[in-house]
Amino acid sequence: MNRKALVAAVGLVSLVAAVSGCGSSRPASVSSDSATATPSAPRDVAAPGAPLLSAPAAAAAGAALPLVPEPSEVTALGGTGYRLTARSAIRADGGPAATGVAALLTADLDASTGLRLPVPGGGAGSGTGSGAGSGTADDGVTLRLDPAAGTGPEGYGLVAGPGGVVITAADGAGLFHGAQTLRQLLPARGAGTVAAVRITDRPRYPVRSVELDVARHFFPVPVVERIIDLLAEYKINYLHLHLTDDQGWRIEIPGLPRLTGIGAATEVGGGPGGSYTDADYRAITAYAAARYVTVVPEVDLPAHTNAALTAYPDLACAGTARPRPYTGIGGPGDSLCADGAGVYAFVDQVVGTLAALTPGRYLDIGGDEAFGVSAEAYDSFMARAAAIVRAHGKQPMAWEDAAGGGLGPALLGAWHPAAQLPPGLAPRLAAAVRGGSQVLLEPAEHAYLDQKYDRQTGLGLSWAGYVGVPQAYDWDPGTFLRDVPAASVAGVEAALWTETLATPQDLESMLLPRLPALAEVAWTPQQGRVWSAFRLRLAAQAPRWDAQGLDWTRVDGIPWR
C-alpha cells in the first residue's frame, strides 16, 4: 500500500486517537492567531507509490505514529506494545555516552510522566528476560551503544515490544536521537504505551541548524538553553549563534574590554543589551554538547560592525564619520577598514578567543551586505579573515556573498531569496563549490523564521514574503540551487533574526510550528515527505508544546485539537 493511500485509510483516525491521548488542549499563547498564507495548496512531495513502511502490518500500528521528523523506515510489529510504569528501568549499555543519554532521558520522562524510573548500573540486565528474543529489553528501556551497529552517523534503531524497548546506535548522537523518538512515542503528559514497532532511522543531511540572533536583542543563558532543548527534541544538531551586529556585541574578548563595555550596551529599541562572559559561553556549548548540538559562533565581518566600531573607532577607515550606538532595524552601513592598521590584529584576537572557547569545527566570519567596501577590498579582507580562522584550527563559515573571493573551501550559508539573487552570485557560488566549498541552505522564503506567517502576524518582518508552515516544508534542498549539485549541500538551517523579537515567548511563537517543518526537511529522505501526512503529525505535537509551557502560533491549515 502506498503512503497516500495508507494515510487516507487509517492516518487521520489513528492520529486523532494519538492526539486525544496526550497533552493539553489549551489555546496557544501567541502574538496572533493567524492563517498560514499560501498561494495554493502545497503538493505532496513524495513520489506517488513511495512506500511508508517496510511490512504489510504497518497499517495496524505504524502508519500514523505522530513522529516529527518522519523516520526513514517504520515497521509495525503487532501486539500490545510496551506499557511504561514506575518499575520500568532505564539501562545504559556501552559506556559513558550511553550513560549520559540515559540520564537525560530519565529526567525528560520524569518531567513528562511523573515517574522516577530506576537506573541500574550500565549494562546490567540489558537484553535479558522475556523480551530478548525479539530484540526488546526486559521490562524497561535499554540504550545500547555499539560501534558495530551499522546505523551510520547519527542513525539509530528502535524496537519496542511487550517486554520493553531497545534503542541501538553506533554513536552517542544516534542514541540520543533515538531517545527523542521514544519521547514522541509516549504521551505528552503521563505514562503510556509505546506501540510495538521497529524503527530504522538516520538523517538526510549532516548539518541541521538553527541560527539564533542574540545581537539585535540579547537573550541570557537560560533562554538559549531552553531553545537548545527544543532543537534537540527535533534532531537539530547545530546552534549557529549570531553574536555580533550593528546593534550589539555579545561576547567578551580579553584585551578588548570596550567591545562589551560599550558595544554590548545597546539593542534594537534601546533596551539594556547584554553580553556573555567566557563562562557563560562555555556553559552554552557544554549544555548543547550534552544534547549533541554543536555551537557555531558568528562574528559578522567586515560589515554589520557598528557596535565594534563604536567601541573602537580606529577600526574604521580614516576620514569616515565616527560611529555611535545604533538601536534601529537594519544598519548604518559602516564596515571595518579592509586595509586599516590594527584591523587584522583585532580579527585575530576575536577569532582566537572564540576558537579556544568553541569545541566545534566551524567559526563564522559573516561577510554579508558589505555595501560600503569595494569588491577588491572585500575579497582581500574575507580571504585574510578565513586564513586567520584556519590558523586557529577551525573551518571557516561565511555567507554566500563571500563566494568566489579567495575565501577558500568553506561552509557557505545560502540565504538570498530566489527573486532577489544579486547579479553574478550564482556563478560565484558554483565556482566556490567546484573549489571544495559546501552550501548550507537557508533561503529566506522558506527558512527565515523571523518573517511573518501572514499579513495578520504581529511579530516579524516580511521583506522576503510570508513564510507559512507549507512554505517552510514544501521544498527540496537537493534541487533548490540549479548550479549546486546535491552532493555539495551540507544541510539546512532555519534563521531566527530578532529585530522584532524581544522575549523568549516571541522566539518560541515564531519557531513553532515552523521549526518542526524545517527539521523534517533536513532529516527525512525527500521521498518520505508528504505534506498531507505531515500536517497531521504536526498537529499531534501541540500537546507536547503545551506540556512544556512553550508558546506557539495556532496557524490555520493544521488540524489542531
Solvent accessible surface area in square Angstrom, and as a share of the most:
residue,aa,sasa,rsa
1,M,155,0.69
2,N,55,0.28
3,R,11,0.04
4,K,77,0.33
5,A,45,0.35
6,L,8,0.04
7,V,21,0.12
8,A,88,0.68
9,A,62,0.48
10,V,40,0.23
11,G,3,0.03
12,L,96,0.48
13,V,113,0.65
14,S,47,0.30
15,L,8,0.04
16,V,89,0.51
17,A,64,0.50
18,A,36,0.28
19,V,12,0.07
20,S,63,0.41
21,G,55,0.53
22,C,14,0.08
23,G,20,0.19
24,S,31,0.20
25,S,64,0.41
26,R,85,0.31
27,P,103,0.65
28,A,18,0.14
29,S,59,0.38
30,V,42,0.24
31,S,55,0.36
32,S,17,0.11
33,D,106,0.55
34,S,4,0.02
35,A,42,0.32
36,T,18,0.11
37,A,30,0.23
38,T,57,0.33
39,P,133,0.84
40,S,76,0.49
41,A,91,0.71
42,P,28,0.17
43,R,142,0.52
44,D,46,0.24
45,V,19,0.11
46,A,5,0.04
47,A,61,0.47
48,P,115,0.72
49,G,43,0.41
50,A,11,0.09
51,P,105,0.66
52,L,15,0.07
53,L,23,0.12
54,S,61,0.39
55,A,29,0.23
56,P,140,0.88
57,A,48,0.37
58,A,4,0.03
59,A,38,0.29
60,A,85,0.66
61,A,39,0.30
62,G,4,0.04
63,A,15,0.12
64,A,10,0.07
65,L,22,0.11
66,P,18,0.11
67,L,3,0.02
68,V,1,0.00
69,P,2,0.02
70,E,11,0.05
71,P,7,0.05
72,S,47,0.30
73,E,72,0.32
74,V,6,0.04
75,T,14,0.08
76,A,3,0.02
77,L,70,0.35
78,G,32,0.31
79,G,71,0.68
80,T,115,0.67
81,G,5,0.05
82,Y,6,0.02
83,R,137,0.50
84,L,2,0.01
85,T,53,0.31
86,A,64,0.49
87,R,188,0.68
88,S,0,0.00
89,A,6,0.05
90,I,0,0.00
91,R,32,0.12
92,A,6,0.04
93,D,40,0.21
94,G,46,0.44
95,G,31,0.30
96,P,124,0.78
97,A,35,0.27
98,A,0,0.00
99,T,75,0.44
100,G,35,0.34
101,V,2,0.01
102,A,1,0.00
103,A,61,0.47
104,L,36,0.18
105,L,3,0.01
106,T,21,0.12
107,A,60,0.46
108,D,43,0.22
109,L,2,0.01
110,D,33,0.17
111,A,93,0.72
112,S,38,0.24
113,T,19,0.11
114,G,58,0.56
115,L,33,0.16
116,R,190,0.69
117,L,9,0.04
118,P,60,0.38
119,V,79,0.46
120,P,46,0.29
121,G,53,0.51
122,G,63,0.60
123,G,28,0.27
124,A,57,0.44
125,G,35,0.33
126,S,19,0.12
127,G,24,0.23
128,T,71,0.42
129,G,46,0.45
130,S,107,0.69
131,G,5,0.05
132,A,40,0.31
133,G,85,0.82
134,S,68,0.44
135,G,34,0.33
136,T,2,0.01
137,A,0,0.00
138,D,50,0.26
139,D,53,0.27
140,G,0,0.00
141,V,1,0.01
142,T,0,0.00
143,L,0,0.00
144,R,64,0.23
145,L,32,0.16
146,D,52,0.27
147,P,118,0.74
148,A,91,0.71
149,A,34,0.26
150,G,59,0.57
151,T,18,0.10
152,G,18,0.17
153,P,110,0.69
154,E,23,0.10
155,G,0,0.00
156,Y,0,0.00
157,G,17,0.17
158,L,0,0.00
159,V,24,0.14
160,A,0,0.00
161,G,4,0.04
162,P,95,0.60
163,G,13,0.12
164,G,0,0.00
165,V,0,0.00
166,V,8,0.04
167,I,0,0.00
168,T,32,0.18
169,A,0,0.00
170,A,26,0.20
171,D,47,0.25
172,G,9,0.09
173,A,15,0.12
174,G,0,0.00
175,L,0,0.00
176,F,6,0.03
177,H,2,0.01
178,G,0,0.00
179,A,1,0.01
180,Q,5,0.02
181,T,4,0.02
182,L,1,0.01
183,R,54,0.20
184,Q,5,0.02
185,L,16,0.08
186,L,5,0.03
187,P,28,0.18
188,A,5,0.04
189,R,110,0.40
190,G,30,0.29
191,A,35,0.27
192,G,4,0.04
193,T,58,0.34
194,V,1,0.00
195,A,27,0.21
196,A,4,0.03
197,V,1,0.00
198,R,104,0.38
199,I,0,0.00
200,T,64,0.37
201,D,2,0.01
202,R,113,0.41
203,P,24,0.15
204,R,70,0.25
205,Y,15,0.06
206,P,84,0.53
207,V,9,0.05
208,R,1,0.00
209,S,4,0.02
210,V,1,0.00
211,E,0,0.00
212,L,0,0.00
213,D,0,0.00
214,V,0,0.00
215,A,0,0.00
216,R,16,0.06
217,H,19,0.08
218,F,36,0.15
219,F,3,0.01
220,P,66,0.42
221,V,25,0.14
222,P,93,0.59
223,V,21,0.12
224,V,0,0.00
225,E,38,0.17
226,R,91,0.33
227,I,3,0.02
228,I,0,0.00
229,D,56,0.29
230,L,4,0.02
231,L,0,0.00
232,A,4,0.03
233,E,7,0.03
234,Y,1,0.00
235,K,4,0.02
236,I,6,0.03
237,N,12,0.06
238,Y,26,0.10
239,L,0,0.00
240,H,2,0.01
241,L,0,0.00
242,H,2,0.01
243,L,0,0.00
244,T,1,0.01
245,D,2,0.01
246,D,5,0.02
247,Q,0,0.00
248,G,0,0.00
249,W,2,0.01
250,R,0,0.00
251,I,0,0.00
252,E,67,0.30
253,I,6,0.03
254,P,96,0.60
255,G,63,0.61
256,L,22,0.11
257,P,97,0.61
258,R,110,0.40
259,L,0,0.00
260,T,28,0.16
261,G,57,0.55
262,I,70,0.35
263,G,3,0.02
264,A,5,0.04
265,A,57,0.44
266,T,21,0.12
267,E,19,0.09
268,V,17,0.10
269,G,72,0.69
270,G,51,0.49
271,G,25,0.24
272,P,120,0.75
273,G,13,0.13
274,G,21,0.20
275,S,35,0.23
276,Y,1,0.00
277,T,53,0.31
278,D,68,0.35
279,A,67,0.52
280,D,44,0.23
281,Y,0,0.00
282,R,125,0.46
283,A,44,0.34
284,I,0,0.00
285,T,9,0.05
286,A,63,0.49
287,Y,53,0.20
288,A,0,0.00
289,A,55,0.43
290,A,50,0.39
291,R,37,0.14
292,Y,63,0.24
293,V,2,0.01
294,T,42,0.24
295,V,6,0.03
296,V,4,0.03
297,P,0,0.00
298,E,0,0.00
299,V,0,0.00
300,D,2,0.01
301,L,2,0.01
302,P,1,0.00
303,A,4,0.03
304,H,22,0.10
305,T,3,0.02
306,N,2,0.01
307,A,4,0.03
308,A,1,0.01
309,L,0,0.00
310,T,16,0.09
311,A,1,0.01
312,Y,32,0.12
313,P,32,0.20
314,D,130,0.68
315,L,14,0.07
316,A,15,0.12
317,C,53,0.32
318,A,107,0.83
319,G,87,0.84
320,T,81,0.47
321,A,88,0.68
322,R,171,0.62
323,P,12,0.07
324,R,184,0.67
325,P,81,0.51
326,Y,54,0.21
327,T,51,0.29
328,G,27,0.26
329,I,89,0.45
330,G,37,0.35
331,G,39,0.38
332,P,64,0.40
333,G,54,0.52
334,D,44,0.23
335,S,19,0.12
336,L,3,0.01
337,C,9,0.05
338,A,14,0.11
339,D,126,0.65
340,G,18,0.17
341,A,102,0.79
342,G,45,0.43
343,V,0,0.00
344,Y,26,0.10
345,A,70,0.54
346,F,10,0.04
347,V,0,0.00
348,D,60,0.31
349,Q,69,0.30
350,V,2,0.01
351,V,0,0.00
352,G,15,0.14
353,T,26,0.15
354,L,0,0.00
355,A,10,0.08
356,A,80,0.62
357,L,13,0.06
358,T,5,0.03
359,P,103,0.65
360,G,10,0.10
361,R,137,0.50
362,Y,6,0.02
363,L,0,0.00
364,D,1,0.00
365,I,0,0.00
366,G,0,0.00
367,G,0,0.00
368,D,16,0.09
369,E,58,0.26
370,A,16,0.12
371,F,172,0.72
372,G,67,0.65
373,V,26,0.15
374,S,70,0.45
375,A,81,0.63
376,E,147,0.66
377,A,31,0.24
378,Y,23,0.09
379,D,53,0.27
380,S,55,0.35
381,F,0,0.00
382,M,2,0.01
383,A,32,0.24
384,R,122,0.45
385,A,0,0.00
386,A,0,0.00
387,A,54,0.42
388,I,25,0.13
389,V,0,0.00
390,R,94,0.34
391,A,87,0.67
392,H,68,0.30
393,G,66,0.63
394,K,29,0.12
395,Q,51,0.23
396,P,1,0.01
397,M,4,0.02
398,A,1,0.01
399,W,7,0.02
400,E,3,0.01
401,D,29,0.15
402,A,1,0.01
403,A,3,0.03
404,G,51,0.49
405,G,11,0.10
406,G,58,0.56
407,L,7,0.03
408,G,37,0.36
409,P,71,0.45
410,A,2,0.01
411,L,2,0.01
412,L,1,0.00
413,G,0,0.00
414,A,5,0.04
415,W,24,0.08
416,H,22,0.10
417,P,7,0.04
418,A,72,0.56
419,A,104,0.80
420,Q,91,0.40
421,L,70,0.35
422,P,46,0.29
423,P,131,0.83
424,G,37,0.36
425,L,1,0.01
426,A,30,0.23
427,P,84,0.53
428,R,92,0.33
429,L,7,0.03
430,A,10,0.08
431,A,42,0.32
432,A,14,0.11
433,V,14,0.08
434,R,187,0.68
435,G,54,0.52
436,G,49,0.47
437,S,5,0.03
438,Q,75,0.33
439,V,0,0.00
440,L,2,0.01
441,L,1,0.00
442,E,0,0.00
443,P,1,0.01
444,A,0,0.00
445,E,39,0.18
446,H,28,0.12
447,A,0,0.00
448,Y,8,0.03
449,L,0,0.00
450,D,4,0.02
451,Q,0,0.00
452,K,39,0.16
453,Y,0,0.00
454,D,6,0.03
455,R,174,0.63
456,Q,113,0.50
457,T,5,0.03
458,G,56,0.54
459,L,28,0.14
460,G,7,0.07
461,L,43,0.21
462,S,51,0.33
463,W,108,0.38
464,A,15,0.12
465,G,32,0.31
466,Y,74,0.28
467,V,0,0.00
468,G,0,0.00
469,V,0,0.00
470,P,10,0.06
471,Q,32,0.14
472,A,0,0.00
473,Y,0,0.00
474,D,23,0.12
475,W,8,0.03
476,D,26,0.14
477,P,1,0.00
478,G,10,0.09
479,T,104,0.61
480,F,55,0.23
481,L,36,0.18
482,R,224,0.82
483,D,60,0.31
484,V,7,0.04
485,P,77,0.48
486,A,59,0.46
487,A,93,0.72
488,S,15,0.10
489,V,10,0.05
490,A,2,0.02
491,G,0,0.00
492,V,4,0.02
493,E,1,0.00
494,A,2,0.01
495,A,0,0.00
496,L,1,0.00
497,W,24,0.08
498,T,0,0.00
499,E,19,0.08
500,T,41,0.24
501,L,0,0.00
502,A,55,0.43
503,T,55,0.32
504,P,41,0.26
505,Q,93,0.41
506,D,25,0.13
507,L,0,0.00
508,E,4,0.02
509,S,3,0.02
510,M,1,0.00
511,L,1,0.00
512,L,0,0.00
513,P,0,0.00
514,R,0,0.00
515,L,0,0.00
516,P,0,0.00
517,A,0,0.00
518,L,5,0.02
519,A,1,0.00
520,E,0,0.00
521,V,0,0.00
522,A,1,0.01
523,W,0,0.00
524,T,1,0.00
525,P,36,0.23
526,Q,32,0.14
527,Q,108,0.48
528,G,10,0.09
529,R,0,0.00
530,V,0,0.00
531,W,21,0.07
532,S,41,0.26
533,A,7,0.05
534,F,0,0.00
535,R,71,0.26
536,L,15,0.07
537,R,10,0.03
538,L,0,0.00
539,A,4,0.03
540,A,2,0.02
541,Q,0,0.00
542,A,7,0.05
543,P,2,0.01
544,R,20,0.07
545,W,0,0.00
546,D,7,0.04
547,A,38,0.30
548,Q,64,0.28
549,G,43,0.41
550,L,6,0.03
551,D,17,0.09
552,W,2,0.01
553,T,2,0.01
554,R,58,0.21
555,V,1,0.01
556,D,85,0.44
557,G,48,0.46
558,I,13,0.06
559,P,55,0.35
560,W,30,0.11
561,R,125,0.46
